[in-house]
Amino acid sequence: MNRQLFYFSVISLTLSACSSVDSKRAQGDFDYAKKQESKEFVVPENLDKPTRKQQFAITSIVNTRGPVGEEMDIRAPSLVLPLADSSRTIPESADPIIWFDKVLEDRSLLTFVKDALIGQLTSDGVNYNTVNVDPKKNDEVGGTTEIIESQWYHQEVETGWLFKEIEQSISMRFRYEFYLKPHGRSLSLKVSLIDYMKTDMRGGTKTIDPIDKQRVEMAMLNEVIGQVDYNYRLQQRESRLVRANQKLVTISENRAAENAYAVEMSLDNLWDNMPIFFENHGFTITDLNENDKIYYVDFVKPTMSLWASIWGDDRPVIELNDAKYQFVLAPIEDDSLRTSVTIYDANGEPLPLSVLELIFPVMEKGLSFKNIY
């Protein structure tokens, strides 16, 4: 994973002390900050005072404790970036908190996000500790709380060309607090900076500016969110590969121990899709029995035309004799997601295993419907 987002935030702290232009502070003319308040407009007694609307009144309660002029921090506020699937933020909240909703039904949401965090720390080369949480706290909040604390992140700034020396060093530790709702489908993650040390030419300090603290917390949280998103993408890629390589059609037996095809699809879905298979492979439906799930078909082997071979539109041909057949669909035992397809000839005899194996390459592609869905 790319760590530039986190390092950029850290470097922005370290470069501020050694740069001639402070990118955190406003530049320019600040004479306005020294201007005296003008006197209130006085209306002579013999004249009517103009109408004053209270909605335009300026309050006399002004916060004078904040920075003014060049002391003002002009950097844009940091934001939590909900990039991962089903992640969301709390509207109008400045806290470094993200909410995840369950995406993978077969995976624990808490475990999945924790694994992403641990993977993030491991790739950064930082160890971590698990903090024991009092079970009473979980009862109070009505959910599950888990806490992980990182060891030290170190960042150094070197100067010099031939002989390098460390001009500034910053170290930070973070706390990651998870809260899982009782139903297990929503999880929050909060990141807090718990320890900070900075050493430069002017000495050392353990105090960080509140705005800088918020920025590094946001940056770290966004790194974890990015790792969760990356893990989701890996899982989706793995699932696609499994589906692509999955054998959806195999040679098996029906409930009567007759040779048949087993299709990884529910009985109703396969029944609805069979007309597509027939149309594409030379079968014509002459009758059907929906109660017993039987298709009565006539088969005429398709002929490959010259134009089809030129334009690449020719379809694979099933090596069967031109005749009448029955396709009987039935569930396989108690498995509602697998269906047997038994093919009977005009005499009501199931096709032998040798024939099923001969036509299997075409039947496998046709009954899996891979070229359609």
ZAZA-520725 format. One record per residue (C-alpha): z, x, y; residue number from 1. Coordinates in nm, 4 decimals, padded with zeros to 6 digits. Example, Ala and Ser with C-alpha at 12.3 -4.5 7.8 and 13.67 -1.06 7.14 Angstrom:
BEGIN
(pt (00.7800 01.2300 -00.4500) 1)
(pt (00.7140 01.3670 -00.1060) 2)
// end
This chain:
BEGIN
(pt (00.0000 00.0000 00.0000) 1)
(pt (-00.0713 00.1146 00.3525) 2)
(pt (00.2500 00.2052 00.5394) 3)
(pt (00.0840 00.2411 00.8799) 4)
(pt (00.2432 -00.0750 01.0192) 5)
(pt (00.5961 00.0523 00.9556) 6)
(pt (00.5259 00.4091 01.0595) 7)
(pt (00.3556 00.2944 01.3769) 8)
(pt (00.6691 00.1087 01.4799) 9)
(pt (00.8850 00.4125 01.4072) 10)
(pt (00.6507 00.6530 01.5830) 11)
(pt (00.6416 00.4255 01.8881) 12)
(pt (01.0157 00.4897 01.9163) 13)
(pt (00.9909 00.8633 01.8731) 14)
(pt (00.7054 00.9262 02.1114) 15)
(pt (00.8678 00.7396 02.3995) 16)
(pt (01.1102 01.0252 02.4715) 17)
(pt (00.8518 01.3043 02.4824) 18)
(pt (00.5657 01.1272 02.6582) 19)
(pt (00.5092 01.1581 03.0311) 20)
(pt (00.4047 00.7918 03.0451) 21)
(pt (00.6465 00.5439 02.8865) 22)
(pt (00.4335 00.2790 02.7153) 23)
(pt (00.7368 00.0526 02.6902) 24)
(pt (00.7881 00.0313 03.0663) 25)
(pt (00.5802 -00.1267 03.3394) 26)
(pt (00.3942 00.1075 03.5756) 27)
(pt (00.3001 00.0560 03.9385) 28)
(pt (00.4542 -00.0648 04.2644) 29)
(pt (00.7908 -00.2377 04.2359) 30)
(pt (00.8657 -00.3002 04.6032) 31)
(pt (00.8966 -00.6686 04.5232) 32)
(pt (01.2235 -00.5950 04.3462) 33)
(pt (01.3735 -00.4689 04.6742) 34)
(pt (01.2665 -00.7600 04.8922) 35)
(pt (01.5394 -00.9634 05.0556) 36)
(pt (01.5564 -01.3367 05.0041) 37)
(pt (01.4022 -01.5194 05.3030) 38)
(pt (01.6125 -01.7616 05.5022) 39)
(pt (01.5923 -02.1297 05.4291) 40)
(pt (01.3446 -02.3200 05.6434) 41)
(pt (01.5301 -02.4945 05.9260) 42)
(pt (01.3956 -02.8259 06.0571) 43)
(pt (01.4821 -02.9146 06.4163) 44)
(pt (01.7172 -03.2083 06.4487) 45)
(pt (01.4641 -03.4250 06.6350) 46)
(pt (01.2092 -03.3952 06.3501) 47)
(pt (01.2022 -03.5563 06.0106) 48)
(pt (01.2637 -03.3294 05.7139) 49)
(pt (00.9762 -03.3087 05.4632) 50)
(pt (01.0252 -03.4783 05.1283) 51)
(pt (01.1728 -03.2498 04.8640) 52)
(pt (01.0981 -03.3149 04.4998) 53)
(pt (01.3673 -03.1932 04.2679) 54)
(pt (01.1181 -03.1001 03.9981) 55)
(pt (00.9962 -02.8119 04.2157) 56)
(pt (01.3436 -02.6881 04.3068) 57)
(pt (01.4306 -02.3295 04.2141) 58)
(pt (01.7757 -02.2928 04.0675) 59)
(pt (02.0208 -02.0539 04.2255) 60)
(pt (02.1496 -01.9577 03.8798) 61)
(pt (01.9586 -01.6384 03.8078) 62)
(pt (02.0273 -01.3868 03.5341) 63)
(pt (02.0717 -01.0627 03.7264) 64)
(pt (02.1912 -00.8661 03.4249) 65)
(pt (01.8439 -00.8190 03.2805) 66)
(pt (01.6040 -00.5311 03.3540) 67)
(pt (01.4029 -00.5435 03.6766) 68)
(pt (01.0883 -00.3598 03.7857) 69)
(pt (01.0092 -00.0437 03.5935) 70)
(pt (01.3066 -00.1008 03.3630) 71)
(pt (01.1308 -00.4075 03.2185) 72)
(pt (01.0061 -00.3692 02.8595) 73)
(pt (00.6462 -00.4919 02.8711) 74)
(pt (00.5562 -00.4680 02.5021) 75)
(pt (00.4339 -00.7818 02.3296) 76)
(pt (00.6940 -00.9395 02.0998) 77)
(pt (00.6791 -00.8611 01.7289) 78)
(pt (00.5928 -01.1464 01.4955) 79)
(pt (00.6396 -01.2225 01.1276) 80)
(pt (00.2954 -01.2386 00.9651) 81)
(pt (00.2843 -01.4996 00.6835) 82)
(pt (-00.0117 -01.3417 00.5021) 83)
(pt (00.0926 -01.4088 00.1426) 84)
(pt (00.0037 -01.7329 -00.0349) 85)
(pt (00.2377 -02.0228 00.0499) 86)
(pt (00.4429 -01.8160 00.2945) 87)
(pt (00.5667 -01.9635 00.6197) 88)
(pt (00.7869 -01.8867 00.9165) 89)
(pt (01.0458 -02.0894 01.1028) 90)
(pt (00.8865 -02.2281 01.4221) 91)
(pt (01.0127 -02.0701 01.7453) 92)
(pt (01.2412 -01.8333 01.5546) 93)
(pt (01.2710 -01.4687 01.6579) 94)
(pt (01.4634 -01.3727 01.3428) 95)
(pt (01.2979 -01.1490 01.0797) 96)
(pt (01.2846 -01.4245 00.8145) 97)
(pt (01.0009 -01.5426 00.5906) 98)
(pt (00.9895 -01.8363 00.3460) 99)
(pt (00.7909 -01.8289 00.0230) 100)
(pt (00.6989 -02.1374 -00.1784) 101)
(pt (00.6306 -02.1209 -00.5520) 102)
(pt (00.2704 -02.0333 -00.6438) 103)
(pt (00.2889 -01.9105 -01.0037) 104)
(pt (00.4371 -02.1784 -01.2296) 105)
(pt (00.5025 -01.9333 -01.5123) 106)
(pt (00.6904 -01.6793 -01.2988) 107)
(pt (01.0306 -01.6931 -01.1297) 108)
(pt (00.9775 -01.6932 -00.7524) 109)
(pt (01.2881 -01.4825 -00.6875) 110)
(pt (01.1915 -01.2279 -00.9528) 111)
(pt (00.8336 -01.2060 -00.8252) 112)
(pt (00.9336 -01.1346 -00.4630) 113)
(pt (01.2125 -00.8962 -00.5662) 114)
(pt (00.9663 -00.7014 -00.7812) 115)
(pt (00.7341 -00.6777 -00.4804) 116)
(pt (01.0184 -00.5409 -00.2651) 117)
(pt (01.1247 -00.2896 -00.5288) 118)
(pt (00.7621 -00.1818 -00.5650) 119)
(pt (00.7483 -00.1355 -00.1873) 120)
(pt (01.0624 00.0800 -00.1840) 121)
(pt (00.9429 00.2833 -00.4811) 122)
(pt (00.6070 00.3581 -00.3217) 123)
(pt (00.7913 00.4645 -00.0040) 124)
(pt (01.0062 00.7007 -00.2094) 125)
(pt (01.3281 00.5218 -00.1098) 126)
(pt (01.6071 00.4283 -00.3505) 127)
(pt (01.8032 00.1047 -00.3285) 128)
(pt (02.1315 -00.0583 -00.4296) 129)
(pt (02.2082 -00.4145 -00.5368) 130)
(pt (02.5011 -00.5685 -00.3496) 131)
(pt (02.7358 -00.7943 -00.5461) 132)
(pt (02.7571 -01.1437 -00.3977) 133)
(pt (03.0686 -01.3561 -00.4350) 134)
(pt (02.9780 -01.6570 -00.6570) 135)
(pt (03.1742 -01.8779 -00.4159) 136)
(pt (02.9176 -01.8012 -00.1482) 137)
(pt (02.6402 -01.9413 -00.3667) 138)
(pt (02.8426 -02.2595 -00.4099) 139)
(pt (02.8913 -02.2828 -00.0339) 140)
(pt (02.5235 -02.2396 00.0556) 141)
(pt (02.4046 -02.4575 -00.2317) 142)
(pt (02.1662 -02.2031 -00.3769) 143)
(pt (02.1366 -01.8449 -00.4992) 144)
(pt (02.1866 -01.5457 -00.2713) 145)
(pt (02.1012 -01.1887 -00.3677) 146)
(pt (02.1189 -00.8788 -00.1497) 147)
(pt (01.9460 -00.5422 -00.1813) 148)
(pt (02.0121 -00.2475 00.0491) 149)
(pt (01.7772 00.0466 00.0856) 150)
(pt (01.8743 00.4094 00.1121) 151)
(pt (01.7585 00.6093 00.4142) 152)
(pt (01.4094 00.6021 00.5549) 153)
(pt (01.3450 00.9329 00.7327) 154)
(pt (01.0865 01.0025 00.9998) 155)
(pt (01.0466 01.3356 01.1793) 156)
(pt (00.8295 01.4404 01.4715) 157)
(pt (00.7184 01.8044 01.4699) 158)
(pt (00.5821 02.0046 01.7612) 159)
(pt (00.4158 02.3404 01.7867) 160)
(pt (00.1002 02.4822 01.6383) 161)
(pt (00.1804 02.8098 01.4696) 162)
(pt (00.5580 02.7749 01.4560) 163)
(pt (00.6576 02.4139 01.4057) 164)
(pt (00.9961 02.2712 01.4914) 165)
(pt (01.1457 01.9249 01.4561) 166)
(pt (01.1598 01.7640 01.7991) 167)
(pt (01.2947 01.4286 01.6897) 168)
(pt (01.4367 01.2753 01.3729) 169)
(pt (01.4995 00.9059 01.3021) 170)
(pt (01.6730 00.7619 00.9949) 171)
(pt (01.7166 00.3941 00.9099) 172)
(pt (01.8592 00.1743 00.6339) 173)
(pt (01.7712 -00.1902 00.5730) 174)
(pt (01.9315 -00.4918 00.4084) 175)
(pt (01.7131 -00.7477 00.2277) 176)
(pt (01.8803 -01.0848 00.1794) 177)
(pt (01.7282 -01.3438 -00.0548) 178)
(pt (01.8194 -01.7104 -00.0577) 179)
(pt (01.6745 -01.9318 -00.3330) 180)
(pt (01.7054 -02.3079 -00.2996) 181)
(pt (01.8575 -02.4940 -00.5976) 182)
(pt (01.5208 -02.6318 -00.7171) 183)
(pt (01.3848 -02.2758 -00.7382) 184)
(pt (01.0599 -02.3493 -00.5508) 185)
(pt (01.1495 -02.2117 -00.2061) 186)
(pt (01.2825 -01.8658 -00.1248) 187)
(pt (01.3722 -01.7003 00.2047) 188)
(pt (01.3843 -01.3277 00.2732) 189)
(pt (01.5641 -01.1802 00.5731) 190)
(pt (01.5432 -00.8130 00.6716) 191)
(pt (01.8176 -00.6486 00.8799) 192)
(pt (01.8547 -00.2944 01.0123) 193)
(pt (02.2075 -00.1925 00.9083) 194)
(pt (02.2188 00.1824 00.9861) 195)
(pt (02.0367 00.3896 01.2441) 196)
(pt (02.0514 00.7538 01.3490) 197)
(pt (01.8340 00.9321 01.6006) 198)
(pt (01.8460 01.3032 01.6881) 199)
(pt (01.6361 01.4755 01.9548) 200)
(pt (01.6621 01.7506 02.2155) 201)
(pt (01.9199 01.5459 02.4091) 202)
(pt (02.1535 01.4976 02.1132) 203)
(pt (02.2198 01.2239 01.8619) 204)
(pt (02.2854 00.8514 01.8764) 205)
(pt (02.3543 00.5651 01.6375) 206)
(pt (02.2573 00.2983 01.8901) 207)
(pt (01.9140 00.1401 01.9042) 208)
(pt (01.7683 -00.0787 02.1762) 209)
(pt (01.7811 -00.4497 02.0693) 210)
(pt (01.4059 -00.4915 02.1197) 211)
(pt (01.3313 -00.1787 01.9165) 212)
(pt (01.5680 -00.3042 01.6457) 213)
(pt (01.3812 -00.6320 01.6229) 214)
(pt (01.0468 -00.4521 01.6077) 215)
(pt (01.1402 -00.2264 01.3145) 216)
(pt (01.2918 -00.5238 01.1272) 217)
(pt (00.9739 -00.7264 01.1792) 218)
(pt (00.7577 -00.4321 01.0755) 219)
(pt (00.9565 -00.3787 00.7559) 220)
(pt (00.9457 -00.7506 00.6718) 221)
(pt (00.5692 -00.7556 00.7238) 222)
(pt (00.5361 -00.4611 00.4860) 223)
(pt (00.7176 -00.6567 00.2147) 224)
(pt (00.5032 -00.9647 00.2833) 225)
(pt (00.1938 -00.7470 00.2460) 226)
(pt (00.3238 -00.6199 -00.0890) 227)
(pt (00.3852 -00.9778 -00.2089) 228)
(pt (00.0307 -01.0716 -00.1054) 229)
(pt (-00.1059 -00.7655 -00.2894) 230)
(pt (00.0850 -00.8606 -00.6062) 231)
(pt (-00.0481 -01.2162 -00.5843) 232)
(pt (-00.4023 -01.0801 -00.5658) 233)
(pt (-00.3426 -00.8601 -00.8695) 234)
(pt (-00.2104 -01.1597 -01.0615) 235)
(pt (-00.5106 -01.3719 -00.9617) 236)
(pt (-00.7499 -01.0951 -01.0677) 237)
(pt (-00.5735 -01.0619 -01.4031) 238)
(pt (-00.5909 -01.4383 -01.4565) 239)
(pt (-00.9634 -01.4418 -01.3794) 240)
(pt (-01.0262 -01.1595 -01.6258) 241)
(pt (-00.8276 -01.3411 -01.8946) 242)
(pt (-01.0283 -01.6593 -01.8413) 243)
(pt (-01.3562 -01.4661 -01.8369) 244)
(pt (-01.2776 -01.2884 -02.1648) 245)
(pt (-01.1051 -01.5802 -02.3339) 246)
(pt (-01.2607 -01.7162 -02.6518) 247)
(pt (-01.2866 -02.0826 -02.5650) 248)
(pt (-01.4792 -02.1699 -02.8824) 249)
(pt (-01.4030 -02.0481 -03.2339) 250)
(pt (-01.4955 -02.1495 -03.5878) 251)
(pt (-01.2094 -02.3365 -03.7484) 252)
(pt (-01.1412 -02.6572 -03.9421) 253)
(pt (-01.0721 -03.0178 -03.8534) 254)
(pt (-00.7800 -03.2224 -03.9855) 255)
(pt (-00.9724 -03.2973 -04.3054) 256)
(pt (-01.0106 -02.9217 -04.3697) 257)
(pt (-01.3854 -02.9413 -04.3001) 258)
(pt (-01.5664 -02.6603 -04.1205) 259)
(pt (-01.5770 -02.7292 -03.7482) 260)
(pt (-01.5679 -02.5686 -03.4043) 261)
(pt (-01.2363 -02.5476 -03.2170) 262)
(pt (-01.2744 -02.5829 -02.8394) 263)
(pt (-01.0001 -02.4940 -02.5874) 264)
(pt (-01.0264 -02.8238 -02.4009) 265)
(pt (-00.8535 -03.1597 -02.4190) 266)
(pt (-01.0226 -03.4361 -02.6191) 267)
(pt (-01.0961 -03.6566 -02.3167) 268)
(pt (-01.2360 -03.3736 -02.1063) 269)
(pt (-01.4592 -03.2478 -02.3853) 270)
(pt (-01.5817 -03.6007 -02.4582) 271)
(pt (-01.6824 -03.6438 -02.0936) 272)
(pt (-01.8640 -03.3090 -02.0877) 273)
(pt (-02.0552 -03.3352 -02.4143) 274)
(pt (-02.3565 -03.5177 -02.2554) 275)
(pt (-02.4164 -03.2059 -02.0446) 276)
(pt (-02.4248 -02.9933 -02.3583) 277)
(pt (-02.6661 -03.2332 -02.5332) 278)
(pt (-02.9036 -03.2470 -02.2378) 279)
(pt (-02.9221 -02.8683 -02.2122) 280)
(pt (-02.9851 -02.8010 -02.5813) 281)
(pt (-03.2424 -03.0515 -02.7056) 282)
(pt (-03.0173 -03.3347 -02.8230) 283)
(pt (-03.0760 -03.7010 -02.7328) 284)
(pt (-02.7846 -03.9423 -02.7536) 285)
(pt (-02.8876 -04.2527 -02.9503) 286)
(pt (-02.5474 -04.4160 -02.9868) 287)
(pt (-02.1784 -04.3444 -02.9505) 288)
(pt (-01.8404 -04.4671 -03.0665) 289)
(pt (-01.5906 -04.4043 -02.7897) 290)
(pt (-01.2904 -04.5243 -02.9920) 291)
(pt (-01.3544 -04.2768 -03.2748) 292)
(pt (-01.5069 -04.0177 -03.0383) 293)
(pt (-01.8429 -03.9919 -03.2195) 294)
(pt (-02.1805 -03.9079 -03.0645) 295)
(pt (-02.4940 -04.0028 -03.2635) 296)
(pt (-02.7803 -03.7764 -03.1607) 297)
(pt (-03.1380 -03.6846 -03.2451) 298)
(pt (-03.2289 -03.3166 -03.2313) 299)
(pt (-03.5724 -03.1790 -03.1479) 300)
(pt (-03.5917 -02.8031 -03.1122) 301)
(pt (-03.7004 -02.7234 -02.7545) 302)
(pt (-04.0256 -02.5328 -02.7125) 303)
(pt (-04.0317 -02.2359 -02.4765) 304)
(pt (-04.3011 -02.2865 -02.2145) 305)
(pt (-04.4933 -02.0038 -02.0490) 306)
(pt (-04.3600 -02.0948 -01.7045) 307)
(pt (-04.0020 -02.1030 -01.8287) 308)
(pt (-04.0325 -01.7501 -01.9671) 309)
(pt (-04.1883 -01.6259 -01.6427) 310)
(pt (-03.9254 -01.7792 -01.4130) 311)
(pt (-03.6335 -01.7061 -01.6436) 312)
(pt (-03.5448 -02.0737 -01.6967) 313)
(pt (-03.5635 -02.0665 -02.0763) 314)
(pt (-03.2452 -02.1778 -02.2517) 315)
(pt (-03.1097 -02.0399 -02.5817) 316)
(pt (-03.2304 -02.2472 -02.8775) 317)
(pt (-03.0035 -02.3794 -03.1523) 318)
(pt (-03.1527 -02.2984 -03.4943) 319)
(pt (-03.1218 -02.6436 -03.6519) 320)
(pt (-03.3776 -02.8606 -03.8259) 321)
(pt (-03.5158 -03.1531 -03.6310) 322)
(pt (-03.3024 -03.4404 -03.7589) 323)
(pt (-03.0243 -03.6870 -03.6809) 324)
(pt (-02.6697 -03.5561 -03.6432) 325)
(pt (-02.3226 -03.6805 -03.5647) 326)
(pt (-02.0800 -03.4896 -03.3406) 327)
(pt (-01.7240 -03.6024 -03.4170) 328)
(pt (-01.4473 -03.4950 -03.1786) 329)
(pt (-01.0776 -03.5010 -03.2729) 330)
(pt (-00.7539 -03.3346 -03.1557) 331)
(pt (-00.6388 -03.0362 -03.3565) 332)
(pt (-00.3011 -03.1280 -03.5066) 333)
(pt (-00.0573 -03.1959 -03.2197) 334)
(pt (-00.2225 -02.9591 -02.9731) 335)
(pt (-00.3457 -03.1738 -02.6855) 336)
(pt (-00.5401 -02.8827 -02.5346) 337)
(pt (-00.7595 -02.8037 -02.8382) 338)
(pt (-01.0304 -03.0223 -02.9865) 339)
(pt (-01.2301 -02.9920 -03.3073) 340)
(pt (-01.6052 -03.0580 -03.3038) 341)
(pt (-01.7423 -03.1403 -03.6492) 342)
(pt (-02.1192 -03.1724 -03.6939) 343)
(pt (-02.2450 -03.4010 -03.9739) 344)
(pt (-02.6025 -03.4244 -04.0945) 345)
(pt (-02.7959 -03.7474 -04.1615) 346)
(pt (-02.6252 -03.7799 -04.5026) 347)
(pt (-02.2780 -03.7630 -04.3490) 348)
(pt (-02.2113 -03.4125 -04.4820) 349)
(pt (-02.0495 -03.1529 -04.2525) 350)
(pt (-02.2683 -02.8526 -04.1755) 351)
(pt (-02.1771 -02.5581 -04.4013) 352)
(pt (-01.9976 -02.2514 -04.2665) 353)
(pt (-02.3136 -02.0396 -04.2918) 354)
(pt (-02.4954 -02.2723 -04.0497) 355)
(pt (-02.2022 -02.2849 -03.8067) 356)
(pt (-02.1954 -01.9036 -03.8010) 357)
(pt (-02.5745 -01.8853 -03.7502) 358)
(pt (-02.5753 -02.1116 -03.4456) 359)
(pt (-02.2365 -01.9965 -03.3115) 360)
(pt (-02.3692 -01.7659 -03.0313) 361)
(pt (-02.5470 -02.0601 -02.8677) 362)
(pt (-02.2762 -02.3149 -02.9484) 363)
(pt (-02.0033 -02.0879 -02.8093) 364)
(pt (-02.1692 -02.0631 -02.4692) 365)
(pt (-02.2676 -02.4277 -02.4641) 366)
(pt (-01.9307 -02.5772 -02.5611) 367)
(pt (-01.7324 -02.3446 -02.3291) 368)
(pt (-01.9397 -02.4670 -02.0323) 369)
(pt (-01.9075 -02.1257 -01.8690) 370)
(pt (-02.2430 -02.1574 -01.6988) 371)
(pt (-02.1414 -02.4865 -01.5370) 372)
(pt (-01.7796 -02.4464 -01.4182) 373)
// end
